Amino acid sequence: MRYRLTGWIAVAAIAVIAGGCAKRTPVPTAPGATRQFTFAWPFRDGDGTAPRGGTTRGTPVTLDPDPSPGWVSLQAPGLSKLERDRRAILAMAGTFRASFDFLEVAGFRPGFTPDRPYQSWGTEYVYVLRDEPRLVSLQHLLVMFIRNGNGDGGVDGPFVTKHWRQDWRYEDRTLLTYRGNMTWAKERLRPADVRGTWSQSVFQVDDSPRYASFGRWEHFGNVSTWQSGTTWRPLPRREFSVRKDYQALVGTNRHTITPTGW
């Protein structure tokens, strides 16, 4: 199987929406642990900068160097703006090698010390759940093959896990937005504000809501890109399972479609 590239980078200003002001002590990394390059990490030296997360090792994957069928379809001449937008969203379906980086870069309370960066990886299959003229729904599945660590070159898997879902709606006037403390509320938008836009609603692995926003797709010769407005979102499991000093994230999403991934 050939894979394409996708990745998420979250650069966080932590504790903007704090659930408390408890000081967090960084967890040291075991001596001799492998250090990875971390973009723009200016706070301290030593093993305390080693990222957490992603401890398993996957099998090698073969990346497909050719433009994806979704990208080729997106480049067809004579498409309406609506149809080109739709095809950009549909181009996110397929098999991907995904990476994730979460990095704290600023704090807004005295004595702030950033936590270790979080880095992880996965091989993911994204399939089209619904494809309608003004609605596209994409379901993500993690499909993992993992080296068993026994030294014999053995591989375990596949391990298939339902992951997140993203629903895209054209000129959507009703968003279910996160308000903090595990509370969501409907937000009604004016027709003039959503004209020509697509909303993206993100759902968690149990299909409960996560966050939603809207924006416009832009198409260029070598990329198509969409950016959301600013959204609140609840902490993901990788954070709420280890952090008690804040209770919400504030961020934006940017989706950029390239010939070989997104």
DRENNUZA-813203 format. One record per residue (C-alpha): y, x, z; residue in one letter; residue number from 1. Coordinates in Angstrom, 2 decimals. Example, Ala and Ser with C-alpha at 12.3 -4.5 7.8 and 13.67 -1.06 7.14 Angstrom:
2
{drense {-4.50 12.30 7.80} 'A' 1}
{drense {-1.06 13.67 7.14} 'S' 2}
//
This chain:
262
{drense {0.00 0.00 0.00} 'M' 1}
{drense {3.51 1.22 -0.81} 'R' 2}
{drense {6.38 0.68 1.59} 'Y' 3}
{drense {10.13 0.45 1.27} 'R' 4}
{drense {12.80 1.45 3.77} 'L' 5}
{drense {14.65 -0.65 6.27} 'T' 6}
{drense {16.38 0.31 9.47} 'G' 7}
{drense {18.55 -0.97 12.29} 'W' 8}
{drense {21.23 1.05 14.06} 'I' 9}
{drense {22.84 -0.42 17.15} 'A' 10}
{drense {25.80 1.49 18.54} 'V' 11}
{drense {26.71 -0.09 21.84} 'A' 12}
{drense {29.69 -0.22 24.15} 'A' 13}
{drense {27.65 -1.16 27.18} 'I' 14}
{drense {28.74 -3.34 30.10} 'A' 15}
{drense {31.47 -5.14 28.22} 'V' 16}
{drense {29.82 -8.29 29.53} 'I' 17}
{drense {28.40 -7.07 32.81} 'A' 18}
{drense {26.05 -8.93 35.06} 'G' 19}
{drense {26.94 -6.53 37.87} 'G' 20}
{drense {28.37 -3.10 38.53} 'C' 21}
{drense {25.32 -1.33 39.86} 'A' 22}
{drense {25.27 2.32 38.96} 'K' 23}
{drense {22.33 3.30 36.77} 'R' 24}
{drense {20.69 6.69 37.25} 'T' 25}
{drense {19.37 8.23 34.01} 'P' 26}
{drense {15.64 8.80 33.96} 'V' 27}
{drense {14.79 12.46 33.26} 'P' 28}
{drense {12.38 13.35 30.50} 'T' 29}
{drense {9.23 15.29 31.28} 'A' 30}
{drense {9.56 19.05 30.68} 'P' 31}
{drense {8.52 20.10 27.22} 'G' 32}
{drense {8.97 16.65 25.69} 'A' 33}
{drense {9.93 16.66 22.05} 'T' 34}
{drense {13.65 16.25 21.49} 'R' 35}
{drense {14.91 14.31 18.52} 'Q' 36}
{drense {18.24 14.42 16.80} 'F' 37}
{drense {20.50 11.62 18.04} 'T' 38}
{drense {23.67 10.81 16.13} 'F' 39}
{drense {26.95 11.42 18.00} 'A' 40}
{drense {25.53 12.04 21.48} 'W' 41}
{drense {28.40 13.82 23.30} 'P' 42}
{drense {27.69 13.14 26.97} 'F' 43}
{drense {25.28 15.74 28.32} 'R' 44}
{drense {22.83 18.44 27.33} 'D' 45}
{drense {19.22 18.96 28.25} 'G' 46}
{drense {16.16 16.76 28.22} 'D' 47}
{drense {18.15 13.80 29.53} 'G' 48}
{drense {19.18 13.16 25.92} 'T' 49}
{drense {15.61 12.66 24.71} 'A' 50}
{drense {15.21 9.08 23.40} 'P' 51}
{drense {12.93 6.52 25.02} 'R' 52}
{drense {10.69 4.13 23.09} 'G' 53}
{drense {8.34 4.58 20.16} 'G' 54}
{drense {5.64 6.65 21.89} 'T' 55}
{drense {2.81 5.78 19.52} 'T' 56}
{drense {2.23 7.58 16.23} 'R' 57}
{drense {1.56 5.71 13.05} 'G' 58}
{drense {-0.38 6.74 10.00} 'T' 59}
{drense {1.44 8.29 7.02} 'P' 60}
{drense {2.89 5.78 4.57} 'V' 61}
{drense {3.65 6.09 0.88} 'T' 62}
{drense {7.19 5.06 -0.01} 'L' 63}
{drense {7.67 3.34 -3.34} 'D' 64}
{drense {10.40 5.19 -5.29} 'P' 65}
{drense {10.83 2.46 -7.91} 'D' 66}
{drense {13.38 -0.36 -7.64} 'P' 67}
{drense {11.82 -3.39 -5.97} 'S' 68}
{drense {11.17 -6.59 -7.94} 'P' 69}
{drense {13.73 -8.29 -5.70} 'G' 70}
{drense {16.37 -5.72 -6.62} 'W' 71}
{drense {15.60 -6.06 -10.34} 'V' 72}
{drense {15.93 -9.84 -10.07} 'S' 73}
{drense {19.24 -9.43 -8.23} 'L' 74}
{drense {20.66 -7.41 -11.14} 'Q' 75}
{drense {20.00 -10.04 -13.81} 'A' 76}
{drense {23.10 -10.79 -15.91} 'P' 77}
{drense {24.84 -14.15 -15.96} 'G' 78}
{drense {23.94 -15.28 -12.44} 'L' 79}
{drense {26.25 -17.54 -10.49} 'S' 80}
{drense {27.65 -16.11 -7.26} 'K' 81}
{drense {25.48 -18.49 -5.26} 'L' 82}
{drense {22.31 -17.45 -7.06} 'E' 83}
{drense {23.11 -13.73 -6.78} 'R' 84}
{drense {23.64 -14.21 -3.04} 'D' 85}
{drense {20.29 -15.98 -2.78} 'R' 86}
{drense {18.51 -13.20 -4.61} 'R' 87}
{drense {20.06 -10.58 -2.32} 'A' 88}
{drense {18.58 -12.43 0.66} 'I' 89}
{drense {15.19 -12.81 -1.06} 'L' 90}
{drense {15.21 -9.05 -1.81} 'A' 91}
{drense {14.65 -8.45 1.91} 'M' 92}
{drense {11.07 -9.74 1.55} 'A' 93}
{drense {8.27 -7.21 1.15} 'G' 94}
{drense {6.57 -4.37 3.02} 'T' 95}
{drense {8.79 -1.88 4.85} 'F' 96}
{drense {8.79 1.21 7.01} 'R' 97}
{drense {11.38 0.30 9.63} 'A' 98}
{drense {13.26 2.40 12.14} 'S' 99}
{drense {15.51 1.40 15.03} 'F' 100}
{drense {18.18 3.30 16.97} 'D' 101}
{drense {20.10 2.00 19.99} 'F' 102}
{drense {22.82 4.29 21.29} 'L' 103}
{drense {25.44 3.84 24.00} 'E' 104}
{drense {28.74 5.48 23.07} 'V' 105}
{drense {31.29 4.08 25.56} 'A' 106}
{drense {31.49 2.58 29.02} 'G' 107}
{drense {34.27 0.63 30.73} 'F' 108}
{drense {33.77 1.19 34.42} 'R' 109}
{drense {34.31 4.22 36.67} 'P' 110}
{drense {31.42 6.66 36.84} 'G' 111}
{drense {29.73 5.31 33.71} 'F' 112}
{drense {26.75 7.37 32.60} 'T' 113}
{drense {25.04 6.30 29.38} 'P' 114}
{drense {21.34 5.60 29.38} 'D' 115}
{drense {18.99 7.54 27.16} 'R' 116}
{drense {19.05 6.45 23.50} 'P' 117}
{drense {16.28 4.13 22.33} 'Y' 118}
{drense {14.42 4.95 19.14} 'Q' 119}
{drense {11.42 3.18 17.68} 'S' 120}
{drense {9.60 2.57 14.41} 'W' 121}
{drense {7.27 0.12 12.73} 'G' 122}
{drense {5.64 -1.00 9.52} 'T' 123}
{drense {6.68 -4.53 8.78} 'E' 124}
{drense {5.87 -7.30 6.35} 'Y' 125}
{drense {8.65 -9.80 5.61} 'V' 126}
{drense {7.64 -12.99 3.82} 'Y' 127}
{drense {9.57 -15.97 2.52} 'V' 128}
{drense {9.01 -18.94 4.78} 'L' 129}
{drense {11.39 -21.31 2.96} 'R' 130}
{drense {13.18 -20.89 -0.35} 'D' 131}
{drense {15.60 -23.71 -1.12} 'E' 132}
{drense {18.87 -23.77 -3.09} 'P' 133}
{drense {21.02 -23.48 0.06} 'R' 134}
{drense {18.48 -22.20 2.61} 'L' 135}
{drense {16.29 -19.09 2.75} 'V' 136}
{drense {14.09 -18.35 5.76} 'S' 137}
{drense {12.42 -14.95 6.22} 'L' 138}
{drense {9.67 -14.32 8.77} 'Q' 139}
{drense {9.03 -10.74 9.96} 'H' 140}
{drense {5.56 -9.54 10.99} 'L' 141}
{drense {4.76 -6.15 12.49} 'L' 142}
{drense {1.60 -4.76 10.87} 'V' 143}
{drense {0.74 -1.50 12.62} 'M' 144}
{drense {-1.91 1.18 12.05} 'F' 145}
{drense {-1.84 3.67 14.94} 'I' 146}
{drense {-3.48 7.05 15.45} 'R' 147}
{drense {-5.87 6.70 18.37} 'N' 148}
{drense {-4.95 10.04 19.98} 'G' 149}
{drense {-8.57 11.16 20.40} 'N' 150}
{drense {-8.08 14.22 18.22} 'G' 151}
{drense {-10.64 13.04 15.66} 'D' 152}
{drense {-8.10 11.65 13.19} 'G' 153}
{drense {-9.19 8.10 13.92} 'G' 154}
{drense {-6.94 5.13 13.27} 'V' 155}
{drense {-6.79 1.81 15.12} 'D' 156}
{drense {-5.52 -1.38 13.54} 'G' 157}
{drense {-4.14 -3.29 11.90} 'P' 158}
{drense {-2.29 -4.79 14.85} 'F' 159}
{drense {-0.40 -7.85 13.62} 'V' 160}
{drense {2.42 -9.23 15.77} 'T' 161}
{drense {4.85 -12.00 14.98} 'K' 162}
{drense {8.34 -10.54 15.03} 'H' 163}
{drense {11.81 -12.03 14.51} 'W' 164}
{drense {12.93 -14.63 11.95} 'R' 165}
{drense {16.18 -14.95 10.04} 'Q' 166}
{drense {17.43 -18.21 8.48} 'D' 167}
{drense {20.21 -18.07 5.90} 'W' 168}
{drense {22.24 -21.22 5.08} 'R' 169}
{drense {24.98 -21.61 2.50} 'Y' 170}
{drense {28.33 -23.00 3.70} 'E' 171}
{drense {26.83 -23.82 7.09} 'D' 172}
{drense {29.31 -25.64 9.33} 'R' 173}
{drense {27.21 -25.73 12.53} 'T' 174}
{drense {26.15 -22.57 14.35} 'L' 175}
{drense {24.14 -22.29 17.55} 'L' 176}
{drense {25.97 -19.45 19.30} 'T' 177}
{drense {25.12 -17.52 22.45} 'Y' 178}
{drense {27.54 -17.93 25.38} 'R' 179}
{drense {25.92 -15.64 27.96} 'G' 180}
{drense {23.53 -16.13 30.88} 'N' 181}
{drense {20.83 -17.55 28.61} 'M' 182}
{drense {23.09 -20.38 27.41} 'T' 183}
{drense {23.70 -21.48 23.81} 'W' 184}
{drense {26.15 -24.01 22.40} 'A' 185}
{drense {26.87 -25.57 19.02} 'K' 186}
{drense {29.97 -24.29 17.25} 'E' 187}
{drense {31.53 -26.49 14.55} 'R' 188}
{drense {33.33 -24.68 11.70} 'L' 189}
{drense {35.97 -25.94 9.26} 'R' 190}
{drense {34.95 -26.41 5.60} 'P' 191}
{drense {37.67 -23.99 4.46} 'A' 192}
{drense {36.34 -21.26 6.77} 'D' 193}
{drense {32.77 -21.38 5.47} 'V' 194}
{drense {33.48 -21.87 1.77} 'R' 195}
{drense {31.39 -19.39 -0.20} 'G' 196}
{drense {29.77 -17.94 2.94} 'T' 197}
{drense {26.22 -17.69 4.26} 'W' 198}
{drense {25.26 -18.04 7.90} 'S' 199}
{drense {22.49 -15.94 9.38} 'Q' 200}
{drense {20.65 -17.39 12.38} 'S' 201}
{drense {18.28 -15.00 14.15} 'V' 202}
{drense {15.33 -16.26 16.19} 'F' 203}
{drense {13.13 -14.47 18.70} 'Q' 204}
{drense {9.36 -14.01 18.48} 'V' 205}
{drense {8.80 -17.40 20.16} 'D' 206}
{drense {11.22 -19.10 17.71} 'D' 207}
{drense {13.86 -19.59 20.38} 'S' 208}
{drense {17.44 -18.90 19.22} 'P' 209}
{drense {18.98 -15.47 19.55} 'R' 210}
{drense {22.37 -15.41 17.75} 'Y' 211}
{drense {24.13 -16.71 14.66} 'A' 212}
{drense {27.19 -15.87 12.57} 'S' 213}
{drense {28.46 -16.15 9.01} 'F' 214}
{drense {29.96 -13.93 6.32} 'G' 215}
{drense {30.25 -13.31 2.59} 'R' 216}
{drense {27.95 -11.36 0.32} 'W' 217}
{drense {29.57 -8.70 -1.87} 'E' 218}
{drense {27.79 -7.28 -4.90} 'H' 219}
{drense {28.37 -3.87 -6.46} 'F' 220}
{drense {26.55 -1.77 -9.02} 'G' 221}
{drense {24.25 -0.03 -6.55} 'N' 222}
{drense {24.30 -2.23 -3.40} 'V' 223}
{drense {24.76 -5.77 -2.20} 'S' 224}
{drense {26.10 -6.17 1.32} 'T' 225}
{drense {26.83 -8.89 3.89} 'W' 226}
{drense {28.57 -8.55 7.24} 'Q' 227}
{drense {28.71 -11.05 10.08} 'S' 228}
{drense {31.51 -11.85 12.44} 'G' 229}
{drense {31.35 -10.70 16.06} 'T' 230}
{drense {28.55 -12.35 18.01} 'T' 231}
{drense {27.25 -12.45 21.54} 'W' 232}
{drense {23.49 -12.05 21.88} 'R' 233}
{drense {21.01 -11.95 24.79} 'P' 234}
{drense {19.37 -8.69 25.79} 'L' 235}
{drense {16.16 -7.90 23.92} 'P' 236}
{drense {12.99 -7.23 25.89} 'R' 237}
{drense {13.38 -3.44 25.58} 'R' 238}
{drense {16.61 -3.81 27.62} 'E' 239}
{drense {16.14 -6.71 30.06} 'F' 240}
{drense {12.81 -5.20 31.14} 'S' 241}
{drense {14.55 -2.05 32.41} 'V' 242}
{drense {18.27 -2.88 32.78} 'R' 243}
{drense {20.03 -5.07 35.35} 'K' 244}
{drense {23.61 -3.83 34.94} 'D' 245}
{drense {24.61 -6.06 32.00} 'Y' 246}
{drense {23.46 -9.38 30.58} 'Q' 247}
{drense {24.73 -9.66 26.98} 'A' 248}
{drense {25.40 -7.62 23.87} 'L' 249}
{drense {28.40 -8.03 21.58} 'V' 250}
{drense {27.94 -6.88 18.01} 'G' 251}
{drense {28.05 -7.42 14.27} 'T' 252}
{drense {25.30 -7.34 11.65} 'N' 253}
{drense {25.55 -5.64 8.28} 'R' 254}
{drense {22.81 -6.11 5.70} 'H' 255}
{drense {22.94 -3.73 2.74} 'T' 256}
{drense {20.42 -4.18 -0.07} 'I' 257}
{drense {19.56 -1.05 -2.08} 'T' 258}
{drense {17.16 -0.55 -5.00} 'P' 259}
{drense {14.39 0.69 -2.69} 'T' 260}
{drense {15.00 -1.11 0.60} 'G' 261}
{drense {17.65 -2.44 2.94} 'W' 262}
//
